C-alpha cells in the first residue's frame, strides 16, 4: 500500500484566485535553523515539528500522516455518534449496522462478561480438546467454518486480476500462515529479532492460559507446535524483497495440473469449504510454489494434535482483539510493544472506529464523503491530476535512456491511467450482512461476508475497474498495475497535504509530489513490467531495459549504504520501487510547478523563494518521530524508506534542490553529479 496524495495548481483557493492572496503554507515553527540545509535538510525542515510533536505511549512512530489520521478519527467518531443517536432506526439498515458494530466494540461490560466468553467458546468449539481422537474430529468439523470466518490458514487465497490476462479474475494461492508476518522473524539470529521470538512464545502460552484456561503444560505444547510449524513455513517462504518480482511470483496452473503438482492438498475439499465449486475452477496462480510444497509436507508429517494447535492458535490470536480486555492486553503486549515499542494501547473508541472501518468501511465512507468532501472538490482534484500527467509526459520526452518507441508506448500507458479521486462511483451493498450486539460475532460476520462477496463478485468474473481497494476516508493512496489506475481517497485530500489556502509552491511540494509518486509507480522496477492494459509482459525495448536497470542500481546502492541505526543498514532492494517513485514524484511535480508559475511567478515569502518552499513542503510531509524498535520492524517489512531518508536520501539526487538552497561540494549532503540518480 503506497503512501500518496494529490497535486494542487493555481486555482487552489476557497474563492477565485484573483480575489485572494494565497498563503505560503509553510509553518516556520516546523523548522530548526540550528541545522544547515546542506548538512541535514530533514532536521532543518522538520526539527521544530519533531520537538512540538513528541511521541506518546500510543505511538511507535508519529508523523504528518498520523496527524491527519487523528483528525479523521474524530470526524468518523462524530459521524458514528450521530448515527448512534438516531431514534427508530430500521433493523438491518446501514445506520443500524454502523451503530451496533460500534456499540458492541465499546461495551466493556459485555466484552468482559459472559456473552463474550460464550461467543469465544462457540467460535472455537474446543470443549473436547485433548481427548483421544478429538483433534482430527475438530479439524474435520470446526476448522472448515473457521476458514470461512477468515482465520488464517497455512497459506493464503484470494481472487484478483490475472496478471497476464488483466481483464479477468483468477484464484491466487500464496504463502502465508506466519503470525509474525515476515520470515526473518523466524530465522534471523540478531539479538533484537531473537528477543521478539521469545516474546512471541510467551504471548502464545500466556493467551492460551488466559483465554482457554490451559495449564502450563498444554500452553507450552501449543506454543511449541505453533513455533515449529510456522518456522517450517517461514524457511520455505520468500522474503519481502523476493516477493517484489512479479514474474517469479506468477505460476499459472490448469486446475488438473494444480491437483497433480500439489497432490498433498485436497483442493476439491478446500475450495468447497470456502464456498467455491471445484468443478468450476479452471486455473489457479500459485505465487510461491516452494511454500505450498512445504504446506503439503506439514499436512503429511505433523500429527493431528499439532495441526489442531496451530489452527486453534490462529483463531484465538484473531479473536483476542474482540473479546475481553486481558486478551487484548496480551495481544498488544506482543504486537504493540515487543514488535514496535509502543507502551500504551489506543483508547477503546479509536479501536471501535477502526473496527467499523474494517467491517463496513464503504458505508461509513459514504457518510464521510457527504459531510467532508463535496462534489466540487472531487472535480477540482481530477483536473489537478491531469496537469501532473502533462508534466510526466514532459519528463518522458526528455529522457535520453528511452528510445522513441518506448517513449511512445510509455505515454500511451500514461494516457490510459484510470484516475479515481475522492470516493467510488458505486457503493458496496451491505444488505445481506447481519450485525448484532456481540463484538466477536460481529467481526466474524464481517469477515465471512467479505469472503462471500469476493467469491460472488469475482470468481470466474471479469475485473471490475470501478472497485476501490481503499475506503474514501483512508489517509493514503495507491497505484494498481493490473488496472493501471491511480487512486486518491478523500481522506488524504486535506491539510497538511492539500491546502486550499496555500499557493502552488506548497501544494506542489506536498501533495503534488505524492501524486507524481503514484504516477511513476506505473514505471518503476515493478510497474514497468505491466502494459497500459495491466498485463504483465515486456513492452520496453531491450536496450531501454538495460539502461533503466543500470540507473536504478544507483538508487539501490545509495540506499543500501544508509545506516539507519548504528548496527542496521537500510534495504535498498526492498525499498527500490518506493524510492524510485519518490524520485519520480519530485521530478514530475517540480516540472508541473514550474509550468504553473511560468506566467504567474510567485513572490519570496518569509525569506524563502518559491522553489525553496516547494522542497520545505515536501520535507514536512515526512516529518516524524520514531522508536528504534519500530525502525527495525520497518526495515524488515516496509517497502517504504524511513521518513528521514525519504528526504535526505532523495533530495541529494535532485538538481533543483541544489540550486534552490545553494548547496555546494562543501556541504555534507552533496553528491557529485555523476553519482546522482538520473531516471526522471
C-alpha positions, 0 to 999 in steps of 0.5 A: 500500500503506497503512501500518496496524495494529490497535486494542487495548481493555481486555482487552489483557493476557497474563492477565485484566485484573483480575489485572494492572496494565497498563503505560503503554507509553510509553518516556520515553527516546523523548522530548526535553523540550528541545522544547515540545509546542506548538512541535514535538510530533514532536521532543518525542515522538520526539527521544530515539528519533531520537538512540538510533536513528541511521541506518546505511549500510543505511538511507535512512530508519529508523523504528518500522516498520523496527524491527519489520521487523528483528525479523521478519527474524530470526524468518523467518531462524530459521524458514528455518534450521530448515527448512534443517536438516531431514534427508530432506526430500521433493523438491518439498515446501514445506520443500524449496522454502523451503530451496533458494530460500534456499540458492541466494540465499546461495551466493556461490560459485555466484552468482559462478561459472559456473552463474550466468553460464550461467543469465544467458546462457540467460535472455537468449539474446543470443549473436547480438546485433548481427548483421544481422537478429538483433534482430527474430529475438530479439524474435520468439523470446526476448522472448515467454518473457521476458514470461512470466518477468515482465520488464517490458514497455512497459506493464503487465497484470494481472487484478483486480476490475472496478471497476464490476462488483466481483464479477468479474475483468477484464484491466487494461492500464496504463502502465508500462515506466519503470525509474525508476518515476515520470515526473518522473524523466524530465522534471523539470529540478531539479538533484537529479532531473537528477543521478539521470538521469545516474546512471541512464545510467551504471548502464545502460552500466556493467551492460551492460559488466559483465554482457554484456561490451559495449564502450563503444560498444554500452553507450552505444547501449543506454543511449541507446535505453533513455533515449529510449524510456522518456522517450517513455513517461514524457511520455505517462504520468500522474503519481502524483497523476493516477493517484489518480482512479479514474474517469479511470483506468477505460476499459472496452473490448469486446475488438473495440473494444480491437483497433480503438482500439489497432490498433498492438498485436497483442493476439491475439499478446500475450495468447497469449504470456502464456498467455491465449486471445484468443478468450476475452477479452471486455473489457479496462480500459485505465487510461491510454489516452494511454500505450498510444497512445504504446506503439503509436507506439514499436512503429511508429517505433523500429527493431528494434535499439532495441526489442531494447535496451530489452527486453534492458535490462529483463531484465538490470536484473531479473536483476542482483539474482540473479546475481553480486555486481558486478551487484548492486553496480551495481544498488544503486549506482543504486537504493540510493544515487543514488535514496535515499542509502543507502551500504551494501547489506543483508547477503546473508541479509536479501536471501535472506529477502526473496527467499523472501518474494517467491517463496513468501511464503504458505508461509513465512507459514504457518510464521510464523503457527504459531510467532508468532501463535496462534489466540487472538490472531487472535480477540482482534484481530477483536473489537478491530476491531469496537469501532473500527467502533462508534466510526466509526459514532459519528463518522458520526452526528455529522457535520453535512456528511452528510445522513441518507441518506448517513449511512445508506448510509455505515454500511451500507458500514461494516457490510459491511467484510470484516475479515481479521486475522492470516493467510488462511483458505486457503493458496496451493498451491505444488505445481506450482512447481519450485525448484532450486539456481540463484538466477536460475532460481529467481526466474524460476520464481517469477515465471512461476508467479505469472503462471500462477496469476493467469491460472488463478485469475482470468481470466474468474473471479469475485473471490475475497474470501478472497485476501490481497494481503499475506503474514501476516508483512508489517509493514503493512496495507491497505484494498481498495475493490473488496472493501471489506475491511480487512486486518491481517497478523500481522506488524504485530500486535506491539510497538511497535504492539500491546502486550499489556502496555500499557493502552488509552491506548497501544494506542489511540494506536498501533495503534488509530489505524492501524486507524481509518486503514484504516477511513476509507480506505473514505471518503476522496477515493478510497474514497468513490467505491466502494459497500459492494459495491466498485463504483465509482459515486456513492452520496453525495448531491450536496450531501454531495459538495460539502461533503466536497470543500470540507473536504478542500481544507483538508487539501490546502492545509495540506499543500501549504504544508509545506516539507519541505526548504528548496527542496521543498514537500510534495504535498498532492494526492498525499498527500490520501487518506493524510492524510485517513485519518490524520485519520480514524484519530485521530478514530475511535480517540480516540472508541473510547478514550474509550468504553473508559475511560468506566467504567474511567478510567485513572490519570496515569502518569509525569506524563502523563494518559491522553489525553496518552499516547494522542497520545505513542503515536501520535507514536512510531509515526512516529518516524524518521530520514531522508536528504534524498535519500530525502525527495525520492524520497518526495515524488515517489512516496509517497502517504504524508506524511513521518513528521514531518508525519504528526504535526505536520501532523495533530495541529494539526487535532485538538481533543483534542490541544489540550486534552490538552497545553494548547496555546494561540494562543501556541504555534507549532503552533496553528491557529485553529479555523476553519482546522482540518480538520473531516471526522471 
